[in-house]
């Protein structure tokens, strides 16, 4: 494979942007794709086009939904009294798979950098406030990562939703400093949820 071909170089560059992949891994993937054009590239291109055209982010809960169809947050008939706030879809998926939490999820879509505000990153904090009021929730569990950005985001949310009528808690023992939710094993995640601590009102 001639790595000087611009089209191939661009494909390698795009694939190397994916999490956990670098230029070497991207080259191996591209080689595999090119050697299996009919069985891999064609169906992959079709799937990507369908997802690009039909899948969007819900402006209410942050989950993915089919365009022009209602999101599960609108059609869910379950009446939960808790909501778990996470940074991204990967965090929600790992918590769901652990079966430790039964309630609503709210995906922010990122974190707040100490040098910026949530409007700059299109985080769904305003819609979180609306969902809390609409569903008459009793507890908000803030499950952001134990990174500087994750904790900055948690503190901001605490300030926004702080009141006497709702319990605000965050993950406790089991969540290592600097750890990201999607990287935790089930045991650590279960421990973090079971040992969640209430947020001080001071």
Helices and strands as residue ranges (DSSP letters): H 6-15, H 23-35, I 37-41, H 42-54, E 55-57, E 64-66, H 72-75, E 82-86, H 89-98, E 104-107, H 118-121, H 125-135, E 139-142, H 148-161, E 167-170, G 181-183, H 186-194, E 197-198
